Amino acid sequence: MADINLKEITLIVGVVTACYWNSLFCGFVFDDVSAILDNKDLHPSTPLKTLFQNDFWGTPMSEERSHKSYRPLTVLTFRLNYLLSELKPMSYHLLNMIFHAVVSVIFLKVCRLFLDNKSSVIASLLFAVHPIHTEAVTGVVGRAELLSSIFFLAAFLSYTRSKGPDNSIAWTPIALTVFLVAVATLCKEQGITVVGICCVYEVFIAQGYTLPLLCTTAGQFLRGKGSIPFSMLQTLVKLIVLMFSTLLLVVIRVQVIQSQLPVFTRFDNPAAVSPTPTRQLTFNYLLPVNAWLLLNPSELCCDWTMGTIPLIESLLDIRNLATFTFFCFLGTLGVFSLRYSGRCLMALPFIPASNLFFPVGFVVAERVLYVPSMGFCILVAHGWQKISTKSLRQNNL
């Protein structure tokens, strides 16, 4: 993995500044009002320990009306902003822009694991300027995405160093990974999904296993015709330790939210309170909607609530074709990636916000695509790398 240089950092920071300079002159909008203007946890008179007892909006976690969004480290940065400039929005927007630049630079280092130098820069620049990030960067509450992403990527980079000489296990990077995952989760819940990325990386990239090899080895072991290779046992130990640590973080998280999920209204998320099969059809349709926003971010919306996306109430709804096509494409891409190239597309961070396993307080939120867009940018840059390499070969013939 090549190191990044000052020229590349300057380029990325310059592009981010050019794109988001105008955001410095914006005020507080939408959720910023609840998280900043109405949040007493930002005031110096509020004890610091209260930040770790309340949710993102300043409501005690023990109350039923709590949103259950436990992000104390993000709120702590809001409090630092308040100490510097109280409720003047410029400092809040400036820090968001700085955090986005930091994420873009760290993302460049991650891209070097999968792409050549030029393609890595392309992926990082695409990430820096992608319009889908507008809400996350210009909306102050989007800082949860930015902060969580910094530690998300740092945790992943730490894990990539856990393979020692002769395929031995380096425990220090693993311990650091667990710590960074915990910090990322205290910034926003999706931070914990980096563990899934680490597992995919370990199996299919660091160890170079393929699905046929894993299936063959497992089949032979179950039939008693062979044993598991020592390298696989080492990999299994690493993954068990990582998953156990993650499970511990999940248990702690469940305790913090009082073992209760937040209650949302029909206004927040109409599909969440709809009957079967409307709920399932609509939630599955939201996946291709989000994918389309990444591919063609020409129609963005600051508030996807109520009827912005009509419910799918019948199997005959033509939009079900989009859902079917999306899952076919996703399945094909997943099998091809794991079997042949092992590319880690970073789709896992979107799962907590997908509505598939538990309802969330929105229909679509562009800010939750901040980390998943990294996989999209890597995929685009990988395609560009393949095309440019093929063109170069043809020109040399």
Disulfide bonds with the S-S distance in Angstrom:
none
